[in-house]
């Protein structure tokens, strides 16, 4: 199930998490779109999985985005087109430098095709 927009992907991912559903129905592209939505709102900041002050603006969204990024890194990208692989890479590029460093040796990046499938 590929989400239609980053905002839809974000909402779908939140529903999966709130209902404690397996993420098997979400692809790397779905999670990348959801992360793009969050990153574009400035929610991808600080240290990955670090505590966030309750006084911080959008603190809850920052924590949720950190969890989303971890979910994205654990996905196994299969059968991606070149465009989809590029979309996943573009989403990772929106992350803070310390988050991108963790992504380098993640399941996602190790298995992400260089150019994607034809």
C-alpha positions as CSV (number, residue, x, y, z in Angstrom):
1,X,0.0,0.0,0.0
2,X,1.7,3.1,-1.2
3,X,0.4,6.2,0.4
4,X,-0.8,9.0,-1.8
5,X,0.9,11.9,0.0
6,X,3.3,12.4,2.8
7,X,0.5,13.6,5.1
8,X,-1.6,10.5,4.4
9,X,1.4,8.3,5.0
10,X,2.0,10.1,8.3
11,X,-1.6,9.6,9.4
12,X,-1.6,5.9,8.4
13,X,1.7,5.3,10.3
14,X,0.3,7.0,13.4
15,X,-2.8,4.8,13.2
16,X,-0.6,1.6,12.9
17,X,1.4,2.8,16.0
18,X,-1.6,3.8,18.1
19,X,-3.3,0.4,17.4
20,X,-0.1,-1.5,17.9
21,X,-0.4,-3.1,14.5
22,X,2.5,-4.7,12.7
23,X,4.1,-2.4,10.2
24,X,4.2,-5.2,7.6
25,X,1.5,-3.4,5.6
26,X,3.7,-0.3,5.2
27,X,6.6,-0.1,2.7
28,X,9.8,1.8,2.9
29,X,8.3,4.3,0.6
30,X,5.3,4.8,2.9
31,X,7.5,5.4,5.9
32,X,9.8,7.7,3.8
33,X,6.8,9.8,2.8
34,X,5.6,9.9,6.5
35,X,9.1,11.0,7.6
36,X,9.2,13.6,4.9
37,X,5.9,15.1,6.2
38,X,7.4,15.3,9.7
39,X,10.8,16.6,8.7
40,X,9.3,19.3,6.6
41,X,7.5,20.5,9.7
42,X,10.7,20.7,11.7
43,X,9.9,17.7,13.9
44,X,13.1,15.8,12.9
45,X,15.5,17.5,15.4
46,X,17.7,16.8,18.4
47,X,19.4,13.5,19.1
48,X,17.7,10.4,17.9
49,X,15.5,8.8,20.6
50,X,16.5,11.4,23.1
51,X,14.1,12.8,25.7
52,X,12.3,16.0,24.8
53,X,11.1,18.6,27.3
54,X,7.4,18.9,27.7
55,X,7.9,22.7,27.2
56,X,9.4,22.2,23.8
57,X,7.1,23.2,20.9
58,X,5.8,20.1,19.2
59,X,7.7,18.0,21.6
60,X,5.4,15.0,21.2
61,X,5.7,15.2,17.4
62,X,9.5,15.3,17.8
63,X,9.4,12.1,19.9
64,X,7.0,10.4,17.4
65,X,9.2,11.4,14.5
66,X,12.2,9.9,16.1
67,X,10.3,6.6,16.5
68,X,9.2,6.8,12.8
69,X,12.8,7.3,11.7
70,X,13.8,4.1,13.6
71,X,10.9,2.2,12.0
72,X,12.1,3.5,8.6
73,X,15.6,2.3,9.2
74,X,14.4,-1.2,10.1
75,X,12.4,-1.7,6.9
76,X,13.5,-4.1,4.2
77,X,13.2,-2.3,0.8
78,X,12.0,-4.8,-1.8
79,X,11.2,-4.3,-5.4
80,X,11.6,-0.5,-5.4
81,X,11.7,1.4,-8.7
82,X,14.5,3.9,-9.2
83,X,12.1,6.7,-8.3
84,X,11.0,5.0,-5.1
85,X,14.6,4.4,-4.1
86,X,15.4,8.0,-4.7
87,X,12.4,9.1,-2.7
88,X,13.6,7.0,0.3
89,X,17.1,8.5,0.0
90,X,15.7,12.0,-0.2
91,X,13.7,11.4,3.0
92,X,16.9,10.2,4.8
93,X,18.6,13.3,3.6
94,X,16.1,15.5,5.5
95,X,17.2,14.0,8.8
96,X,19.6,15.7,11.1
97,X,23.3,14.7,10.6
98,X,23.4,12.5,13.7
99,X,20.3,10.7,12.5
100,X,21.8,10.2,9.0
101,X,24.9,8.8,10.5
102,X,22.8,6.1,12.2
103,X,21.1,5.4,8.9
104,X,24.4,4.5,7.1
105,X,24.6,1.0,8.5
106,X,20.8,0.4,8.9
107,X,18.9,-2.5,7.4
108,X,17.3,0.0,5.0
109,X,20.4,1.5,3.6
110,X,22.3,-1.8,3.4
111,X,19.5,-3.3,1.3
112,X,18.4,-0.3,-0.6
113,X,19.2,-0.8,-4.3
114,X,21.7,1.7,-5.6
115,X,19.5,2.7,-8.5
116,X,16.4,0.8,-7.6
117,X,14.9,-1.8,-9.9
118,X,14.3,-1.0,-13.5
